[in-house]
Amino acid sequence: MKPIFPVLGALALGMLAPPLGAKPIAFAKGTTAMFEYGAGTMSEAQVFYAPRYWWSTGVGWTALTSEDGAKQRHITYIRGNLLAKRWNLPGAQANVFVWGGLGRATGNDFAGSTLARNAGFQADLETRRLYAAFRSDLQESDWYSHRIDTLQLGWAPYAHDYETLATWFVVQGRRYTGDLFDGTETALLVRFFKGGTWVEIGATTDGKLQAMAMFTF
């Protein structure tokens, strides 16, 4: 999948490399569907198709609710994703993704719908036993501006192959701007995946359910 690799080598690597974390691009001519549920704060659904291994496009829906319930956002958008950089290292892989999109949003503190803008990036580093990722996602309009920064650190008790069941223990820290949540929302998660199916479930330290699923095909 590295740009200087031959095409066949790139496709082979893409089939062997496990999807340790949610990514907007899986492989060339592949579709990625991602769903996230965070009780009381954020829920999201996204579907992206990648004509090439380095870019994808699709649609998304995001719902945001402030901790006290006073602010609510429902955002629907079209988005493009770009693999800006990839490093294939001995026993590891690192990626940088960037994205941007436009859509419409409604909220309980303004009338009607408004033009919504979405932009962000993700940087991750993964081996068969360790995983680290940082993602920053901006949702804004003329009525609001919310940035969601997420850091994940994961550890696998055993190495795995693409076709065998993988188990990961993940610590997640998330911060919201725009008066959605005060401080850092911390969650402890267990992640399972096999082939193109990936499921993550756990809870925040406040006892709120946190779940995510990703399917690639």
N, C-alpha and C positions, 0 to 999 in steps of 0.2 A: 504493500500500500504506500510505500515511500515513493515519491515522484521519480527518483532515478532508477527504481527497480523496473525490470521488464513487466509487462502487463500480467503475464501468467504468474509470476512470482508475487505480484501485488495481490492478485485474487486469492492465491493460496494462503498468504499471510492473513488476509481478511477473514478467511474461513476458520483459521486456527486461533486467531486472537479472540479471547473471551471478552464479552461486553461487561467489564467490571463495574462500570458506572453508566448512568444515563447519558447518551450522546445523541445529538441531532442527526448524525450521519452514521449508518452502520457499514454499508458496502455499496458498490456500484449496482444500480438497478434494484436496490433494496428499499423496502418500506419500513419505517420505524413508527410505532405507536406507543406513546408514553402517557401514563395516567398517574396523578399524584393526589393524595388526600391528606390534608392537615387539619384536624378537627379545630374549628373555631378561627382559623387564620387564613390558609390558602388551599385552594383546590385547582387542579390544572389538567387539561387534556390536550395532547398534541399529536398530529399525524404528519409525517414528512416522507417524501419520496426523493431518492438520490439518483439522478440520471448518471452521475459520475461519482467516484469515491470521495471527491473533494468538495462537493456542494450538494445541497438538498433544498427543497422548498415544500411548503405545506401550510396547514392552518392550525390555529391554537385557540384555546379558550381558558381564561384565568378568572377565578373568583377570589377576591380579597376581602377580609373582614377584620376590622380593628379589634383589639383585645377586649375593649368595652362594648363592642357591637355598635358603636355610633357611626362608623364609616363602612360602607359596602361598595364594592366595585365588581362589575361584570364586564369582561373585556373579550372581544372576539377579534382575531387578527389573521392576516396573511403574512408569512415570514420566510425569509431566505437565510440559509446557514452556510458558512464557509469554513472548511478546514484550512486555517491560516498557516499552520506549521505542524509537522509530525517528525518525531525522532524515533527511529527503531534502533534500540540499544541491545547489547547482549543481555538477554533475560528480562528486558523491560521495554516499555513503550511510553512516550509522552506526546501529548497533543495540545494544540491551542485552537479553539473554535471561536468564531465571532458570528453575530447575527443581527438582523434588523428587520422591522416590519411595520405595517400600518393596519389599523382597524377601527372599530367603533366601540365605545364604552358607555355604560350607564352607571349611575350612582345614586345613593339616597340623599345626597346633599347638593345635587344640581338637577335641573329639569332636562328631560329628553336625553338624547345621546350626543356624544362628542367624538371628534377625531382623536384616536389613540395612537401613540407611538411606542414601539418596543425596540430595545437595543440591549446587547449584552455580549459577554464572552465567558468562556470556560477554559481553564488550564488543568490538565490532569497528568498524573504519573502513575503507572501501574506495573506490577510484576505479578507472578502467580501467587504471591503471599501477602503483598502490601499494596495499598491503594491510597492515593491522596488526590483531592480535587477541590478547586475553588471556582465558584460560579457567581457572576454578578449580573443581575437581570433588572433592567429599568423599564417600568411601565409608567407612562406619563401622558398628560393632555394639558389643555389650558386650565383645567380644573384641579388637577392633582399631579403629584410626582411621588412615586414609590419605587425605591430600589431595594431588591432582595439579594443579600449577599449570603452565600452558603458555602461552608467549609465542611468537607467530609474526610475522615481518616478511617481506613479499614484494614483489618487483619484477617487472614484465612488460616485456620488451624492445620490445613493440609493443602498441598498443591493439587491441581485439578487439570483435566483436559476439557476441550470444548464439548464433548459428548458425555461427560460425566457430571454428576451433581456437585456444584460448588457451594460452599457455605462461608459466609463472611460475617464478621462482627464489626459494626460501623458506629462511630461517634459522629454526630452531626451538630454543628453550630450554625445558627441562622440569625441575621439581623435585618430588620425592616426599617426603612426611613419613611417619613410622611405620617408619623403618629399612628402606625398600625400596631406596634408592639414595643413595650418598654424594655430595653436591655437585649440580651441574647437568648434566643429560644434554643435550648439544647435537647437533643433526642438521642436515644440509644436504640439501635436498629439491628435486625438480623436479616441478611440478604441471602437469597438462594437463586441460582440460575443454572440452566442446562440448555445448551444449544442457543436458540434465539429467544428463550423465555426467561424472564428475570423478574423476581418478586422481592420486595423489601417491606418489612413490617416491624413496628416497634411503638414507642411512646416517648413523648417529651418528659422532662423532669417534672412537669406540672400534671402528668398523668393523661395527656391528650393523645389520642390515636394518631399515628403517622404511618402512612402506607404509600407504596409506589409499585407500579408494574410497568414493564417494558416488553414489547414483542417486536421481533424483527423477522421479516419474511420477504 
